[in-house]
Amino acid sequence: MGNIFFDLDGTLIESRPRLYQLFQHMVPSSKLTFDEYWLYKRNKITHREILQHAFSYTDDEIKRFEREWLTCIELPEWLALDKPFEGVSDYLSALKNKNRLFIVTARQSENQALEQINHFGWLKYVESVFVTGQIQEKHDLIKGRINVTPEDWFVGDTGKDIQTGKHLGINTAAVLTGFLSEKKILEYNPDIIEKEVVNLDFTKLNLKEKL
């Protein structure tokens, strides 16, 4: 029985509408479509760069935006826009029979994260939920608490997630449902890439045969 660590936003849940709608709310002059906004973000273009170059924001305006963003992004009214990706609940239910599952997220609020995960009915599938609070790194939360082996997995949609797995010395799987394009996620050299998390079949993954 192995350990599988899952990122939350962009991996298990579709959170892109939340981020897009909040951006539109906070930047009333924005005419960006959902696809235009995410073309920026998936190519690692920051809010600072978008606001500076597309909307001529000053440094002070950008700082106010960044403060308000952190205040609002995990409020219940915005989190309500999040939806589980199709099939994730059944996938986790089946996976837990032969693996120990964990959710590891860079959310600020542990309470809000737990409440949302419980709302989706996933707490019964996972051993623990680790929340960084944007204070700790994901790998630091796991080290010393979970005995990992090279056969374990970290699954996520960002470069940080792939780096977390590499810090832990475990396998890394990237999914393309989140915050980076395939081109950008490849820069972090994940062991495998799948279009979505439910496509990952760990019973068939044998990296030693690939090397």
C-alpha positions, 0 to 999 in steps of 0.5 A: 500500500503506497502513499499518494499525495494530491494537490487540491485546486486545479487537480481535484477541483475546477477552481479556475472560474473562481479565480477568473470571476474574482479578477473580473470583479476586482478589475471592472475595466477588464474585458478579458474572456475566461480563455484570454485570462487563462492563456495569460495565467497558464503561461506563467504571466502574473497578475502584476504583469497583467495589471501593469501591461494590460491595464496600466496599473501603478505599483500602489494599485497593484499592491492594493489588488494583491492585498484584496485578492488574498483577502477575498480568494477563499471567502465562502461566496467565491469558493462556492464557484469551485466544482469537483472534476468529473469522476473524482469522487469515484476515483478516490473511493476506488483508489483508497482501497489499495493506497493511503491518500492525502490532500496537500494544498497551499490554501491560506485557511485550513478551516475553509479547505477542510469544510470544502473537502468535507462538502465534496465528501472526500474526507472519508477517502483521505488519511490527512489534509495538509494546509500550508497556510502559505507559511510552510512549503508542502514538502516541509508539511509532509516530511517528518509526518509521513514515511515516504518511499520512492514508490509514492506519488505526488500529483498536481498541476503546478511546477511547485507540485512537481518540485514538492515530489522531487524534494520528497524523492518520490514520483511526480505526476502532472495534470493539465486541468489547472494553472499551467500549460503542458509546455510550462509544466514540462519545464519541471520534468514530471515523471508523467503527464495526464490530461486529467487526474482520473486518467492516472492508473497507478496499478499500471505505472512502473517507472523503472520499466520506462527508465 
